[in-house]
Amino acid sequence: MSRPVSSFVSAAPFWLSLILVPLAIIGASVGGWTVWLLPVYGWIVTSILDVIAGRETGNPDTDTPEADLFWYRFITMIWFPIQAVTLYGMIWYVTRTDHLVPWEKIVLFFGVGVISGSIGITYAHELMHQKNRLERWLGDLLLATVLYSHFRTEHLLVHHRYVGTPRDAVTARYNEGFHRMFVRVLTEGPGSAWRAEKQLLSRAGRSPLHKSNPFWRYGALQLLALALALAIGGWVGLGLFIWQAFVAIWQLELVNYVEHYGLTRRHLGEGKYEHVLPRHSWNADHKVTNWMLINLQRHSDHHYKPDRRFPLLQTYSADEAPQLPFGYPGMTALAMVPPLWRRRMNPRVRAWRKKYYPDISDWTDYNRGNLPMPKGAS
């Protein structure tokens, strides 16, 4: 049975992100142990609430008209001004107060990175998938505040098209630890995004330096974000801004690591790969963390139907898609300790392979990313 989604009451749980703002204010104004409130809430409290609230296995009606999704869309559309005021307001405050010692400021802006990464980038991800210019611009503005604007290009033109193949840097390979994958993505991602835009412009007969290349916009917005931090908080403010941006990027790539670890698409020969299916992403139907992350954990359906708005994303049973044992906060914490991660997840990957690809006996090239690049990939 499909769930109703049209009222504010049904949308309200997805506004849990607003709790993070007063937690940031408390940390800045009180200091001491309160600077830990943001990361504790983001990882520990939500994971405990997941256990208490259980899972949401029901699915909404995918034919729900967009007009009925107003209260869901609204929180994602107002998030940029909320995040910008919080981020720059915190920079202004902590660089002018004397009751916070350096370690408190560092922890506090680690927490600000929880806001801009766990929520800001997640909302940007939803916004940049939409077709109207306002939402896409809001997504660009959010990404500029974490200095990761190329993510829009890399995600839309590379990740969705080539997930589960050697072309996609953020498809974590079997037995690959997060820290190795993180360095690989940071070094390969910007160049990969540039090549994708260059290829797209080439097809239109345009130079990579043409004004329509979004990298011009990416650079301008990021420079503006940096300049504003410097103007408001001086060099300390700039340093705190860059620190929160790094924390946000680290969280994003932790999530990317979790979402596709060890899941590869079958190579059909001559650079051709099977179509993306729900089984090529890890699914999680944990209720509270899906509220916090606007159903990002229903990732199997997101890749199967990338244009589907977050309140309409479907969950899948274990017969249809591989399942994560915990929500993203718990899984990303586990990913930081590679031996524990492998102990928990490698048996699941092997079971997935046996279930869907029993005829493949040698996975060496899949594990090492040595298969041919997808046909047409730059």
C-alpha positions in Angstrom: 0.0 0.0 0.0 1.4 3.4 -1.0 1.8 6.1 1.7 0.2 9.6 1.4 2.8 12.4 1.0 0.9 15.6 0.3 0.5 17.2 3.7 2.9 19.2 5.9 2.5 16.6 8.6 3.8 13.9 6.3 6.7 16.1 5.2 7.6 17.4 8.7 10.0 14.6 9.7 12.2 15.6 6.8 12.7 18.9 8.5 14.8 17.3 11.2 17.9 19.1 9.8 16.7 22.3 11.4 17.7 20.9 14.8 21.4 21.3 13.8 21.2 25.1 13.7 20.4 25.7 17.4 23.0 23.1 18.3 25.6 25.1 16.5 24.5 28.3 18.3 24.7 26.5 21.7 28.2 25.3 20.9 29.4 28.7 19.9 27.8 30.6 22.8 28.5 28.1 25.6 31.7 26.3 24.4 33.2 23.4 26.4 31.5 20.1 25.9 28.7 21.7 23.9 30.9 22.0 20.9 30.5 18.3 20.5 26.7 18.5 20.2 26.7 18.6 16.3 28.8 15.5 15.6 27.2 13.6 18.5 23.7 14.3 17.2 24.7 13.6 13.5 26.2 10.2 14.2 25.2 8.8 17.5 21.8 10.2 18.4 20.3 9.6 14.9 21.7 6.0 14.9 20.1 5.4 18.3 16.8 6.8 17.1 17.0 4.5 14.1 17.0 1.5 16.4 14.1 2.9 18.4 12.0 4.0 15.3 12.8 1.0 13.2 12.5 0.8 9.4 10.1 2.3 6.9 9.3 -0.4 4.3 6.2 1.3 2.8 6.5 3.1 -0.5 4.8 6.4 -1.6 2.7 6.6 -4.8 5.1 7.5 -7.6 2.3 9.2 -9.5 1.9 11.9 -6.8 1.7 15.2 -8.6 4.5 17.7 -8.0 2.1 20.2 -6.6 1.6 17.9 -3.6 5.3 17.8 -2.8 5.5 21.5 -1.9 6.5 21.0 1.8 9.2 18.5 0.9 10.7 20.8 -1.8 10.5 23.8 0.5 13.0 22.7 3.0 15.6 22.0 0.3 15.0 25.4 -1.3 15.3 27.4 1.9 18.4 25.5 3.1 21.0 27.7 1.3 20.1 30.9 3.1 19.9 29.0 6.4 23.3 27.4 5.9 24.9 30.6 4.6 23.7 32.6 7.6 24.8 29.9 10.0 28.2 29.4 8.5 29.2 33.0 8.0 27.4 34.0 11.2 29.5 31.5 13.1 32.7 32.8 11.4 31.8 36.3 12.5 31.1 35.3 16.1 34.0 33.0 16.9 36.6 35.4 15.4 35.3 38.2 17.7 34.8 36.3 21.0 37.4 35.4 23.5 35.7 32.6 25.4 36.5 29.8 22.9 40.0 28.4 22.9 41.5 27.0 19.6 40.4 23.4 20.1 36.8 24.4 20.8 36.8 26.4 17.5 38.2 23.4 15.6 35.6 21.0 17.0 32.9 23.5 16.5 33.7 24.0 12.9 34.0 20.2 12.5 30.3 20.3 13.5 29.6 23.1 11.0 31.0 20.7 8.5 28.4 18.2 9.6 25.8 20.8 8.7 27.3 21.7 5.3 28.3 18.1 4.4 25.6 15.8 5.8 22.7 18.2 5.1 24.0 20.9 2.6 25.6 18.5 0.1 22.7 16.1 0.4 20.2 18.9 -0.3 22.5 20.1 -3.2 22.4 16.6 -4.6 18.6 16.7 -4.6 18.5 20.2 -6.1 21.0 19.6 -8.9 19.0 16.7 -10.2 16.1 18.9 -10.9 15.3 20.6 -14.3 14.4 24.1 -13.2 17.1 26.7 -13.0 16.3 28.0 -9.5 16.8 24.6 -7.8 20.0 23.9 -9.8 21.4 27.3 -8.9 20.6 26.7 -5.2 22.5 23.4 -5.5 25.5 25.3 -7.0 25.5 27.8 -4.2 25.5 25.1 -1.6 28.4 23.3 -3.3 30.4 26.5 -3.5 30.2 26.8 0.3 32.2 23.6 0.6 34.5 24.3 -2.4 33.3 21.2 -4.2 31.4 22.7 -7.1 32.7 20.2 -9.7 30.7 17.5 -7.8 27.6 18.5 -9.8 29.3 17.7 -13.1 31.1 14.6 -11.8 27.8 13.3 -10.3 25.5 14.0 -13.2 27.7 13.3 -16.2 30.0 10.6 -14.8 28.7 8.9 -11.7 25.2 8.2 -12.9 26.3 7.2 -16.3 29.2 5.0 -15.3 28.5 3.8 -11.8 29.8 0.3 -11.2 32.5 0.6 -14.0 36.2 1.6 -13.9 35.2 5.1 -15.2 33.5 6.0 -12.0 36.0 7.0 -9.3 33.5 6.9 -6.5 32.5 3.3 -7.0 34.6 1.8 -4.2 36.3 -1.4 -5.2 36.0 -4.6 -3.3 38.6 -4.7 -0.4 39.5 -1.0 -1.0 39.7 0.9 2.2 38.0 4.3 2.5 41.2 6.2 3.0 42.7 5.0 -0.2 39.5 5.6 -2.1 39.3 9.1 -0.6 42.7 10.1 -1.9 41.9 8.6 -5.3 38.6 10.6 -5.6 40.2 13.9 -4.5 43.0 13.5 -7.1 40.9 12.1 -10.0 37.5 13.9 -9.5 38.2 17.4 -10.7 40.0 16.2 -13.8 37.3 13.7 -14.5 34.6 16.3 -14.3 36.6 18.7 -16.6 36.9 15.9 -19.2 33.2 15.2 -19.1 32.3 18.9 -19.7 35.0 19.2 -22.4 33.5 16.2 -24.2 30.0 17.6 -23.9 31.2 21.0 -25.3 33.1 19.3 -28.1 29.9 17.6 -29.2 28.3 21.0 -29.5 31.3 22.3 -31.5 32.5 24.5 -28.6 35.9 25.1 -27.0 36.4 24.0 -23.3 36.9 27.7 -22.5 33.4 28.6 -23.9 31.4 30.7 -21.5 28.8 27.9 -21.2 31.3 25.7 -19.4 30.0 25.6 -15.8 33.6 25.6 -14.5 33.6 29.3 -14.9 30.6 29.5 -12.6 32.1 27.0 -10.2 35.3 29.0 -9.9 33.5 32.3 -9.5 31.2 31.1 -6.8 34.0 29.4 -4.8 36.2 32.5 -5.0 33.2 34.5 -3.7 32.6 32.1 -0.9 36.3 32.3 0.2 36.5 36.1 -0.2 33.4 36.5 2.0 34.9 34.3 4.7 38.1 36.3 4.6 36.3 39.6 4.7 34.1 38.5 7.7 36.7 36.7 9.8 40.1 37.5 8.5 42.7 34.7 8.1 41.3 32.7 11.0 37.8 32.9 9.5 39.2 31.7 6.2 41.0 28.8 7.9 37.8 27.8 9.7 35.8 28.0 6.4 38.3 25.8 4.6 38.3 23.3 7.6 34.5 23.0 7.5 34.6 22.5 3.7 37.1 19.7 4.1 35.0 18.0 6.7 31.9 18.3 4.4 33.8 16.7 1.5 35.1 14.0 3.7 31.5 13.1 4.8 30.3 13.2 1.2 33.0 10.8 0.0 32.4 8.5 3.1 28.7 8.3 1.9 29.8 7.6 -1.7 32.1 4.9 -0.4 29.2 3.2 1.5 26.7 3.5 -1.3 28.4 1.3 -3.9 31.2 -0.6 -2.2 32.1 -3.7 -4.2 29.0 -3.5 -6.5 29.9 -3.7 -10.1 28.0 -3.9 -13.4 28.6 -6.9 -15.6 31.0 -6.3 -18.4 29.4 -7.5 -21.6 32.5 -7.2 -23.8 34.0 -4.4 -26.0 33.5 -1.8 -23.3 29.8 -2.4 -22.9 28.2 -2.8 -19.5 24.7 -3.9 -18.3 22.2 -1.3 -17.5 22.1 0.2 -14.0 19.6 -1.7 -11.8 18.5 -1.4 -8.1 21.0 -4.1 -7.2 24.0 -1.9 -8.1 23.5 0.3 -5.0 23.2 -0.5 -1.3 19.8 0.2 0.0 18.9 1.3 3.6 15.3 1.8 4.8 16.2 3.0 8.3 13.5 5.6 9.2 15.2 8.4 11.2 18.4 8.7 9.1 16.3 8.7 6.0 14.3 11.6 7.4 17.6 13.4 8.2 19.1 12.7 4.8 15.9 13.1 2.7 15.7 9.5 1.6 19.3 9.4 0.3 19.6 5.9 1.7 17.0 4.7 -0.7 19.9 4.9 -3.1 19.0 1.8 -5.2 15.9 3.6 -6.5 17.7 6.9 -6.9 20.1 5.3 -9.4 17.3 3.3 -11.1 15.1 6.5 -11.4 17.5 9.5 -11.1 14.8 12.1 -11.9 12.5 10.9 -9.1 12.2 13.4 -6.3 13.2 12.3 -2.8 9.8 11.9 -1.2 8.8 9.5 -3.9 11.8 7.2 -3.8 11.0 3.6 -3.3 12.7 1.1 -1.0 13.4 -2.5 -2.0 13.4 -5.8 -0.3 16.5 -8.0 0.2 15.4 -10.0 -2.9 15.6 -6.9 -5.1 18.6 -4.9 -3.8 21.5 -5.5 -1.3 20.8 -4.1 2.2 23.0 -2.2 4.6 22.9 -3.4 8.2 22.8 0.2 9.5 21.9 3.7 8.3 24.6 5.9 6.8 25.9 7.4 10.1 26.7 4.0 11.5 28.0 2.7 8.2 30.3 5.7 7.6 31.7 5.4 11.2 32.4 1.7 10.4 34.1 2.7 7.1 36.7 4.7 9.0 38.1 1.5 10.4 38.8 -0.7 7.3 39.4 -4.0 9.1 36.0 -3.7 10.8 34.4 -2.6 7.5 35.8 -5.5 5.6 34.7 -8.0 8.3 31.1 -6.7 8.1 30.7 -5.9 4.4 32.9 -8.3 2.4 30.7 -11.3 3.1 27.7 -9.3 1.9 29.5 -8.4 -1.3 30.4 -12.1 -1.9 26.8 -13.1 -1.2 25.6 -10.4 -3.7 28.0 -11.8 -6.3 26.9 -15.3 -5.8 23.2 -14.3 -6.0 23.3 -12.1 -9.1 26.4 -13.3 -11.0 27.0 -17.0 -10.2 28.6 -17.6 -13.6 31.5 -15.2 -12.9 34.3 -17.2 -11.2 37.1 -14.7 -11.5 36.5 -11.2 -10.1 40.1 -10.1 -10.2 39.7 -7.4 -13.0 36.5 -6.1 -11.3 38.3 -5.8 -8.0 41.3 -4.0 -9.4 39.3 -1.8 -11.9 41.2 -3.3 -14.8 38.2 -3.9 -17.1 37.9 -1.8 -20.3 36.6 1.8 -20.0 32.9 2.0 -20.9 32.3 2.7 -24.6 32.2 6.5 -25.3 33.7 7.4 -21.9 36.3 10.2 -22.0 
